[in-house]
Amino acid sequence: MLQTCIFPAAGYGTRFLPATKTLPKEMLPILNKPLIHYGVDEALEAGMDNMGFVTGRGKRALEDYFDISYELEHQISGTKKEYLLNDIRSLIDRCTFTFTRQNQMKGLGDAILKSKPLVGDEAFGVILADDLCVNEEGFNVMSQMVKIYEKYRCTIVAVMEVPKDQVSNYGIVTGNNVEDNLVMVNSMIEKPDINEAPSNLAIIGRYILTPDIFGILENTKAGKNGEIQLTDALLTQALSGMVLAYKFQGKRFDCGSVDGFVEATNFFYKKSLC
């Protein structure tokens, strides 16, 4: 049912300067695979094979990564290193990749709105690649969310509990329990002050959005930091319909920060030794 996953990837990645001056943060490697590769793997495992990217200036490396490099293929053909391309070859064969641009950095909501031509009139997934999620005990996070969508057929956001002193870094939600680990959202605020946060349930970079979100975004005014906030549009959707917040199973690494990036690298390195 869900065929398309959108990857907003137009940000500057300023926390990783100077590396991200020419290299998209989504291309930063965790061991030998870039962050975006892990995100596409997750989407494909969840049943989506149409990958849409919202990029910006200086992001051509993303498009090149999901294409064939004939010179490289020729140079390592028949060598012991050829197997290193097996994973990316598989993705190229199994998925369709489309790209559009966000010409101005006007927020995540605006980036999602720019993806409308890539999505059409259907529900779709959204993965923020610098939120790297793993679940070693079962389905990955997006697969878990797809199962919930199949039951409720509404917008779903992934959430996790964060320390109170970190709520100002996230969109925060509150609501009523529907079932274990599932909350019907009735309030949502983008990066609130500690004393204004309705809970410590923070939205992380996994969404399933129904197509009516585009009409809502078109009528959403700039909010926090003068940007079109997806959180504001989701609140409108929650108040007029239904939005569910899912406390996912697994571990999330904030690879948009240096500390989270190092933690993820250490995790996958130790895993590779097993």
SEVOKOL-435955 format. One record per residue (C-alpha): residue number from 1; x, y, z; residue in three letters. Coordinates in steps of 0.25 Angstrom, whole numbers, plus 5000, padded with zeros to 4 digits. Example, Ala and Ser with C-alpha at 12.3 -4.5 7.8 and 13.67 -1.06 7.14 Angstrom:
% residues 2
+------+------+-------+------+------+
| resi | east | north |   up | resn |
+------+------+-------+------+------+
|    1 | 5049 |  4982 | 5031 |  Ala |
|    2 | 5055 |  4996 | 5029 |  Ser |
+------+------+-------+------+------+
//
This chain:
% residues 274
+------+------+-------+------+------+
| resi | east | north |   up | resn |
+------+------+-------+------+------+
|    1 | 5000 |  5000 | 5000 |  Met |
|    2 | 5011 |  5010 | 5004 |  Leu |
|    3 | 5020 |  5011 | 4992 |  Gln |
|    4 | 5028 |  5024 | 4994 |  Thr |
|    5 | 5037 |  5029 | 5004 |  Cys |
|    6 | 5042 |  5044 | 5004 |  Ile |
|    7 | 5056 |  5048 | 5009 |  Phe |
|    8 | 5057 |  5062 | 5013 |  Pro |
|    9 | 5072 |  5065 | 5010 |  Ala |
|   10 | 5073 |  5080 | 5007 |  Ala |
|   11 | 5079 |  5085 | 5020 |  Gly |
|   12 | 5093 |  5090 | 5022 |  Tyr |
|   13 | 5098 |  5081 | 5033 |  Gly |
|   14 | 5105 |  5093 | 5040 |  Thr |
|   15 | 5109 |  5084 | 5052 |  Arg |
|   16 | 5118 |  5076 | 5044 |  Phe |
|   17 | 5126 |  5088 | 5037 |  Leu |
|   18 | 5135 |  5089 | 5030 |  Pro |
|   19 | 5133 |  5074 | 5025 |  Ala |
|   20 | 5119 |  5078 | 5021 |  Thr |
|   21 | 5124 |  5090 | 5013 |  Lys |
|   22 | 5124 |  5081 | 5001 |  Thr |
|   23 | 5119 |  5067 | 5006 |  Leu |
|   24 | 5104 |  5066 | 5009 |  Pro |
|   25 | 5102 |  5062 | 5024 |  Lys |
|   26 | 5094 |  5050 | 5019 |  Glu |
|   27 | 5106 |  5045 | 5012 |  Met |
|   28 | 5114 |  5044 | 5025 |  Leu |
|   29 | 5118 |  5029 | 5026 |  Pro |
|   30 | 5115 |  5020 | 5038 |  Ile |
|   31 | 5126 |  5011 | 5035 |  Leu |
|   32 | 5126 |  5008 | 5020 |  Asn |
|   33 | 5111 |  5013 | 5017 |  Lys |
|   34 | 5106 |  5027 | 5017 |  Pro |
|   35 | 5094 |  5031 | 5026 |  Leu |
|   36 | 5085 |  5032 | 5014 |  Ile |
|   37 | 5088 |  5017 | 5010 |  His |
|   38 | 5083 |  5012 | 5024 |  Tyr |
|   39 | 5070 |  5021 | 5022 |  Gly |
|   40 | 5067 |  5015 | 5008 |  Val |
|   41 | 5070 |  5001 | 5014 |  Asp |
|   42 | 5060 |  5003 | 5025 |  Glu |
|   43 | 5049 |  5009 | 5015 |  Ala |
|   44 | 5051 |  4997 | 5005 |  Leu |
|   45 | 5050 |  4987 | 5017 |  Glu |
|   46 | 5037 |  4994 | 5020 |  Ala |
|   47 | 5032 |  4991 | 5006 |  Gly |
|   48 | 5034 |  5004 | 5000 |  Met |
|   49 | 5042 |  5004 | 4987 |  Asp |
|   50 | 5040 |  5018 | 4981 |  Asn |
|   51 | 5050 |  5027 | 4988 |  Met |
|   52 | 5048 |  5042 | 4987 |  Gly |
|   53 | 5059 |  5052 | 4991 |  Phe |
|   54 | 5057 |  5067 | 4994 |  Val |
|   55 | 5071 |  5073 | 4992 |  Thr |
|   56 | 5077 |  5087 | 4991 |  Gly |
|   57 | 5090 |  5093 | 4985 |  Arg |
|   58 | 5102 |  5085 | 4987 |  Gly |
|   59 | 5095 |  5072 | 4989 |  Lys |
|   60 | 5098 |  5065 | 4975 |  Arg |
|   61 | 5106 |  5054 | 4983 |  Ala |
|   62 | 5093 |  5048 | 4987 |  Leu |
|   63 | 5088 |  5047 | 4973 |  Glu |
|   64 | 5102 |  5041 | 4968 |  Asp |
|   65 | 5102 |  5031 | 4980 |  Tyr |
|   66 | 5089 |  5024 | 4975 |  Phe |
|   67 | 5094 |  5023 | 4961 |  Asp |
|   68 | 5104 |  5014 | 4954 |  Ile |
|   69 | 5119 |  5018 | 4954 |  Ser |
|   70 | 5124 |  5012 | 4941 |  Tyr |
|   71 | 5138 |  5015 | 4943 |  Glu |
|   72 | 5139 |  5010 | 4957 |  Leu |
|   73 | 5131 |  4997 | 4953 |  Glu |
|   74 | 5141 |  4995 | 4942 |  His |
|   75 | 5153 |  4997 | 4951 |  Gln |
|   76 | 5149 |  4987 | 4962 |  Ile |
|   77 | 5142 |  4977 | 4953 |  Ser |
|   78 | 5147 |  4963 | 4956 |  Gly |
|   79 | 5155 |  4968 | 4968 |  Thr |
|   80 | 5153 |  4964 | 4982 |  Lys |
|   81 | 5147 |  4978 | 4985 |  Lys |
|   82 | 5136 |  4976 | 4975 |  Glu |
|   83 | 5127 |  4970 | 4986 |  Tyr |
|   84 | 5127 |  4984 | 4993 |  Leu |
|   85 | 5117 |  4989 | 4983 |  Leu |
|   86 | 5107 |  4978 | 4985 |  Asn |
|   87 | 5098 |  4986 | 4995 |  Asp |
|   88 | 5097 |  4998 | 4986 |  Ile |
|   89 | 5096 |  4991 | 4973 |  Arg |
|   90 | 5084 |  4983 | 4980 |  Ser |
|   91 | 5077 |  4997 | 4984 |  Leu |
|   92 | 5079 |  5002 | 4970 |  Ile |
|   93 | 5073 |  4990 | 4964 |  Asp |
|   94 | 5061 |  4989 | 4973 |  Arg |
|   95 | 5057 |  5004 | 4975 |  Cys |
|   96 | 5053 |  5016 | 4967 |  Thr |
|   97 | 5060 |  5029 | 4971 |  Phe |
|   98 | 5054 |  5043 | 4968 |  Thr |
|   99 | 5059 |  5057 | 4972 |  Phe |
|  100 | 5054 |  5071 | 4974 |  Thr |
|  101 | 5060 |  5083 | 4981 |  Arg |
|  102 | 5056 |  5092 | 4992 |  Gln |
|  103 | 5062 |  5105 | 4987 |  Asn |
|  104 | 5061 |  5112 | 5000 |  Gln |
|  105 | 5063 |  5107 | 5014 |  Met |
|  106 | 5049 |  5109 | 5019 |  Lys |
|  107 | 5047 |  5098 | 5029 |  Gly |
|  108 | 5043 |  5083 | 5029 |  Leu |
|  109 | 5029 |  5086 | 5026 |  Gly |
|  110 | 5033 |  5093 | 5013 |  Asp |
|  111 | 5042 |  5082 | 5009 |  Ala |
|  112 | 5030 |  5072 | 5010 |  Ile |
|  113 | 5022 |  5081 | 5002 |  Leu |
|  114 | 5032 |  5081 | 4991 |  Lys |
|  115 | 5031 |  5066 | 4990 |  Ser |
|  116 | 5017 |  5066 | 4986 |  Lys |
|  117 | 5020 |  5064 | 4971 |  Pro |
|  118 | 5028 |  5052 | 4975 |  Leu |
|  119 | 5017 |  5046 | 4984 |  Val |
|  120 | 5003 |  5048 | 4977 |  Gly |
|  121 | 4990 |  5046 | 4984 |  Asp |
|  122 | 4995 |  5035 | 4994 |  Glu |
|  123 | 5000 |  5033 | 5008 |  Ala |
|  124 | 5015 |  5032 | 5009 |  Phe |
|  125 | 5027 |  5030 | 5018 |  Gly |
|  126 | 5037 |  5041 | 5022 |  Val |
|  127 | 5051 |  5038 | 5028 |  Ile |
|  128 | 5061 |  5048 | 5033 |  Leu |
|  129 | 5074 |  5041 | 5030 |  Ala |
|  130 | 5082 |  5047 | 5041 |  Asp |
|  131 | 5072 |  5040 | 5051 |  Asp |
|  132 | 5078 |  5026 | 5050 |  Leu |
|  133 | 5069 |  5016 | 5056 |  Cys |
|  134 | 5072 |  5001 | 5058 |  Val |
|  135 | 5064 |  4990 | 5064 |  Asn |
|  136 | 5072 |  4977 | 5066 |  Glu |
|  137 | 5060 |  4969 | 5072 |  Glu |
|  138 | 5050 |  4970 | 5061 |  Gly |
|  139 | 5044 |  4980 | 5050 |  Phe |
|  140 | 5051 |  4993 | 5047 |  Asn |
|  141 | 5044 |  5006 | 5052 |  Val |
|  142 | 5037 |  5009 | 5038 |  Met |
|  143 | 5032 |  4995 | 5037 |  Ser |
|  144 | 5026 |  4996 | 5051 |  Gln |
|  145 | 5019 |  5009 | 5047 |  Met |
|  146 | 5014 |  5002 | 5034 |  Val |
|  147 | 5007 |  4992 | 5042 |  Lys |
|  148 | 5000 |  5002 | 5050 |  Ile |
|  149 | 4996 |  5010 | 5038 |  Tyr |
|  150 | 4990 |  4997 | 5032 |  Glu |
|  151 | 4981 |  4997 | 5044 |  Lys |
|  152 | 4977 |  5012 | 5046 |  Tyr |
|  153 | 4980 |  5018 | 5032 |  Arg |
|  154 | 4984 |  5032 | 5038 |  Cys |
|  155 | 4996 |  5040 | 5040 |  Thr |
|  156 | 5007 |  5034 | 5049 |  Ile |
|  157 | 5019 |  5040 | 5056 |  Val |
|  158 | 5030 |  5033 | 5063 |  Ala |
|  159 | 5033 |  5038 | 5077 |  Val |
|  160 | 5042 |  5035 | 5089 |  Met |
|  161 | 5043 |  5040 | 5103 |  Glu |
|  162 | 5054 |  5050 | 5105 |  Val |
|  163 | 5060 |  5056 | 5117 |  Pro |
|  164 | 5053 |  5069 | 5121 |  Lys |
|  165 | 5064 |  5078 | 5119 |  Asp |
|  166 | 5065 |  5073 | 5104 |  Gln |
|  167 | 5050 |  5076 | 5100 |  Val |
|  168 | 5054 |  5090 | 5094 |  Ser |
|  169 | 5061 |  5082 | 5083 |  Asn |
|  170 | 5049 |  5074 | 5078 |  Tyr |
|  171 | 5034 |  5075 | 5074 |  Gly |
|  172 | 5027 |  5070 | 5086 |  Ile |
|  173 | 5013 |  5063 | 5087 |  Val |
|  174 | 5003 |  5059 | 5097 |  Thr |
|  175 | 4990 |  5052 | 5096 |  Gly |
|  176 | 4981 |  5040 | 5100 |  Asn |
|  177 | 4986 |  5025 | 5100 |  Asn |
|  178 | 4980 |  5017 | 5089 |  Val |
|  179 | 4987 |  5004 | 5092 |  Glu |
|  180 | 5001 |  5001 | 5098 |  Asp |
|  181 | 5012 |  5010 | 5092 |  Asn |
|  182 | 5001 |  5017 | 5084 |  Leu |
|  183 | 4996 |  5031 | 5087 |  Val |
|  184 | 4985 |  5039 | 5080 |  Met |
|  185 | 4991 |  5053 | 5079 |  Val |
|  186 | 4983 |  5065 | 5084 |  Asn |
|  187 | 4994 |  5075 | 5086 |  Ser |
|  188 | 5007 |  5077 | 5079 |  Met |
|  189 | 5017 |  5089 | 5080 |  Ile |
|  190 | 5030 |  5091 | 5072 |  Glu |
|  191 | 5043 |  5092 | 5081 |  Lys |
|  192 | 5036 |  5098 | 5094 |  Pro |
|  193 | 5043 |  5104 | 5106 |  Asp |
|  194 | 5044 |  5094 | 5117 |  Ile |
|  195 | 5033 |  5101 | 5125 |  Asn |
|  196 | 5023 |  5100 | 5113 |  Glu |
|  197 | 5025 |  5086 | 5108 |  Ala |
|  198 | 5012 |  5078 | 5110 |  Pro |
|  199 | 5021 |  5065 | 5112 |  Ser |
|  200 | 5034 |  5059 | 5109 |  Asn |
|  201 | 5029 |  5051 | 5097 |  Leu |
|  202 | 5038 |  5056 | 5085 |  Ala |
|  203 | 5036 |  5054 | 5071 |  Ile |
|  204 | 5048 |  5047 | 5063 |  Ile |
|  205 | 5051 |  5046 | 5049 |  Gly |
|  206 | 5040 |  5036 | 5044 |  Arg |
|  207 | 5026 |  5039 | 5039 |  Tyr |
|  208 | 5015 |  5033 | 5031 |  Ile |
|  209 | 5007 |  5044 | 5025 |  Leu |
|  210 | 4993 |  5044 | 5018 |  Thr |
|  211 | 4992 |  5053 | 5006 |  Pro |
|  212 | 4983 |  5063 | 5012 |  Asp |
|  213 | 4996 |  5068 | 5019 |  Ile |
|  214 | 4999 |  5076 | 5006 |  Phe |
|  215 | 4987 |  5084 | 5006 |  Gly |
|  216 | 4989 |  5087 | 5021 |  Ile |
|  217 | 5004 |  5091 | 5018 |  Leu |
|  218 | 5000 |  5100 | 5007 |  Glu |
|  219 | 4992 |  5108 | 5017 |  Asn |
|  220 | 5001 |  5107 | 5029 |  Thr |
|  221 | 5008 |  5121 | 5032 |  Lys |
|  222 | 5023 |  5122 | 5036 |  Ala |
|  223 | 5025 |  5118 | 5051 |  Gly |
|  224 | 5037 |  5115 | 5060 |  Lys |
|  225 | 5049 |  5122 | 5054 |  Asn |
|  226 | 5041 |  5127 | 5042 |  Gly |
|  227 | 5040 |  5114 | 5036 |  Glu |
|  228 | 5028 |  5105 | 5031 |  Ile |
|  229 | 5028 |  5095 | 5042 |  Gln |
|  230 | 5023 |  5081 | 5040 |  Leu |
|  231 | 5018 |  5081 | 5054 |  Thr |
|  232 | 5009 |  5092 | 5052 |  Asp |
|  233 | 5002 |  5085 | 5041 |  Ala |
|  234 | 5001 |  5072 | 5048 |  Leu |
|  235 | 4994 |  5079 | 5060 |  Leu |
|  236 | 4984 |  5084 | 5050 |  Thr |
|  237 | 4982 |  5070 | 5044 |  Gln |
|  238 | 4981 |  5064 | 5058 |  Ala |
|  239 | 4970 |  5074 | 5062 |  Leu |
|  240 | 4962 |  5072 | 5050 |  Ser |
|  241 | 4964 |  5057 | 5048 |  Gly |
|  242 | 4974 |  5047 | 5055 |  Met |
|  243 | 4989 |  5047 | 5057 |  Val |
|  244 | 4995 |  5035 | 5065 |  Leu |
|  245 | 5009 |  5036 | 5072 |  Ala |
|  246 | 5016 |  5023 | 5073 |  Tyr |
|  247 | 5026 |  5019 | 5084 |  Lys |
|  248 | 5035 |  5011 | 5075 |  Phe |
|  249 | 5043 |  4999 | 5078 |  Gln |
|  250 | 5058 |  5000 | 5076 |  Gly |
|  251 | 5069 |  5010 | 5077 |  Lys |
|  252 | 5071 |  5024 | 5071 |  Arg |
|  253 | 5084 |  5031 | 5069 |  Phe |
|  254 | 5084 |  5046 | 5066 |  Asp |
|  255 | 5094 |  5046 | 5055 |  Cys |
|  256 | 5092 |  5061 | 5053 |  Gly |
|  257 | 5101 |  5063 | 5065 |  Ser |
|  258 | 5115 |  5059 | 5067 |  Val |
|  259 | 5112 |  5051 | 5080 |  Asp |
|  260 | 5101 |  5043 | 5073 |  Gly |
|  261 | 5110 |  5041 | 5061 |  Phe |
|  262 | 5121 |  5035 | 5069 |  Val |
|  263 | 5112 |  5027 | 5077 |  Glu |
|  264 | 5106 |  5021 | 5064 |  Ala |
|  265 | 5119 |  5018 | 5059 |  Thr |
|  266 | 5124 |  5011 | 5071 |  Asn |
|  267 | 5111 |  5003 | 5071 |  Phe |
|  268 | 5112 |  4998 | 5057 |  Phe |
|  269 | 5127 |  4996 | 5059 |  Tyr |
|  270 | 5125 |  4986 | 5071 |  Lys |
|  271 | 5113 |  4980 | 5063 |  Lys |
|  272 | 5122 |  4977 | 5051 |  Ser |
|  273 | 5132 |  4970 | 5060 |  Leu |
|  274 | 5121 |  4960 | 5065 |  Cys |
+------+------+-------+------+------+
//
